[in-house]
Amino acid sequence: MLGKEPSGHRHDAVRQTRSFPKVHSMTLRHGRELLMIPGPTTIPDVVLQAMHRPAVDIYTGELVDMTDRCLADLKRLFGTAGRPYIYAANGHGAWEAALTNVLCRGDKVLVLESGRFALGWGETASSIGLAVEVLPQDFRKAVDPAAVQARLEADTAHEIRAVLVVQVDTASGVRNDLAAIRAAIDAAGHPALFMVDTVASLGIEPFAMDALGVDVAMCGAQKGLMTPPGLGLVAAGPKAIAAHPRADLVTRYWDWTFRDGPEHYMKYCGTPPEHLLFAFRRALDLLLDEEGLAAAQARHALLAEATHRAVAVWARSGALEFNIEEPSHRANSVTVVRVADPALGARFVAFCRDRYGLVLSNGIGDLGGKGFRIGHMGHVNAAAVMGTLGVIETALVALGIPLSGSGVAEAAAWLGSATADDAR
Ligand SMILES: *Cc1c(COP(=O)(O)O)cnc(C)c1O
């Protein structure tokens, strides 16, 4: 077609605009919508299909066996020889499960701020009668281990019973250094329980509960674990199990002791969330056996780096920038971008969705209306991430944002060389 046109018109942008009337650009979102938010994430078709079946008996047979296999795989995922629990709950439920099983009314907990979600866990803690102290941190930075050490050293009476932190915060896009925080607690000689939220990092970032000295870890199944929302996951190490008998906040639904009981239904404190378990089982097979946990972590690291490279190029124009200033503290599951122009910040996510069919997230917390978040976790491949970057760049052009280079070209050049075909 192009060859038949007069050569002078081949790359004539004005002519092309005339050939593609404006109304056509308004329907570019038709097609499969691409969900690139920091949770819930895209559910693989095989996981969706695993739920499409009748309910089964809750006392014997397949479901009982499946529970055992899910719990065994959870220990693998958390990296613990401790005790795993599965709740019909979201992450907020798992927060409550974690707190109520090891703490008493009035106990003090130290929340390590690094965005929004540790604060949220702290709000849950204060709503159930715990005394919450926040170790403040700037929204653009990771938890500072030296500040943790100093605060715990000052707590000579050991009033702080637990330290609460997230591995990855989906509001700020930070990844905290859990080993350094553990080392800070140890350096202070402090006995507090170390409790970690891995909702946006399990299956994505390396995490090894026992090796890291984490006493309680919690997660939700709907982010890196590619399962429909509704499963809350908790694991308890030996120090947490030892603290459990004195915990007077515990209620029947969350109670580890009840869930350790002899009947299968007790593991769920009632009817198991059967279809979510069918889905979870299939997702675990996909993650642990078909892909492999190390490979999945490497995939996330590659796709995150490609995303970060693109954002770094766009940031050169000054129109946008990373929320997290220190590159090594940026998460592999989500990238949080600040937008200089508030009018654009408020509009960008809706524009990408309505015009192009790409679903990003608005900024939350300190970044409300001032930025956007790109989720690149769970069932995401190079096609999804490169497509996302392509649409973001397209939207920046469409909105007239000045660009000082192509982030997409940079991401493609980097990812292409990082994954170069050895057989070339
Ligand atoms: C999403 C998220 C949560 C909350 O999970 P819900 O299932 O929405 O309750 C908690 N912590 C982190 C780090 C998250 O990203």
PDBQT file of the ligand as one rigid body, heavy atoms in Angstrom, charges set to zero:
ROOT
HETATM    1  C1  LIG A 501      -2.703  -4.948  48.857  1.00  0.00    +0.000 C 
HETATM    2  C2  LIG A 501      -1.920  -4.846  50.113  1.00  0.00    +0.000 A 
HETATM    3  C3  LIG A 501      -2.505  -5.054  51.375  1.00  0.00    +0.000 A 
HETATM    4  C4  LIG A 501      -3.980  -5.178  51.581  1.00  0.00    +0.000 C 
HETATM    5  O1  LIG A 501      -4.526  -6.341  51.118  1.00  0.00    +0.000 OA
HETATM    6  P1  LIG A 501      -6.114  -6.457  51.013  1.00  0.00    +0.000 P 
HETATM    7  O2  LIG A 501      -6.294  -7.821  50.484  1.00  0.00    +0.000 OA
HETATM    8  O3  LIG A 501      -6.570  -5.379  50.125  1.00  0.00    +0.000 OA
HETATM    9  O4  LIG A 501      -6.655  -6.308  52.389  1.00  0.00    +0.000 OA
HETATM   10  C5  LIG A 501      -1.683  -5.085  52.471  1.00  0.00    +0.000 A 
HETATM   11  N1  LIG A 501      -0.379  -4.877  52.368  1.00  0.00    +0.000 NA
HETATM   12  C6  LIG A 501       0.217  -4.631  51.187  1.00  0.00    +0.000 A 
HETATM   13  C7  LIG A 501       1.682  -4.399  51.135  1.00  0.00    +0.000 C 
HETATM   14  C8  LIG A 501      -0.545  -4.605  50.024  1.00  0.00    +0.000 A 
HETATM   15  O5  LIG A 501       0.049  -4.343  48.862  1.00  0.00    +0.000 OA
ENDROOT
TORSDOF 0
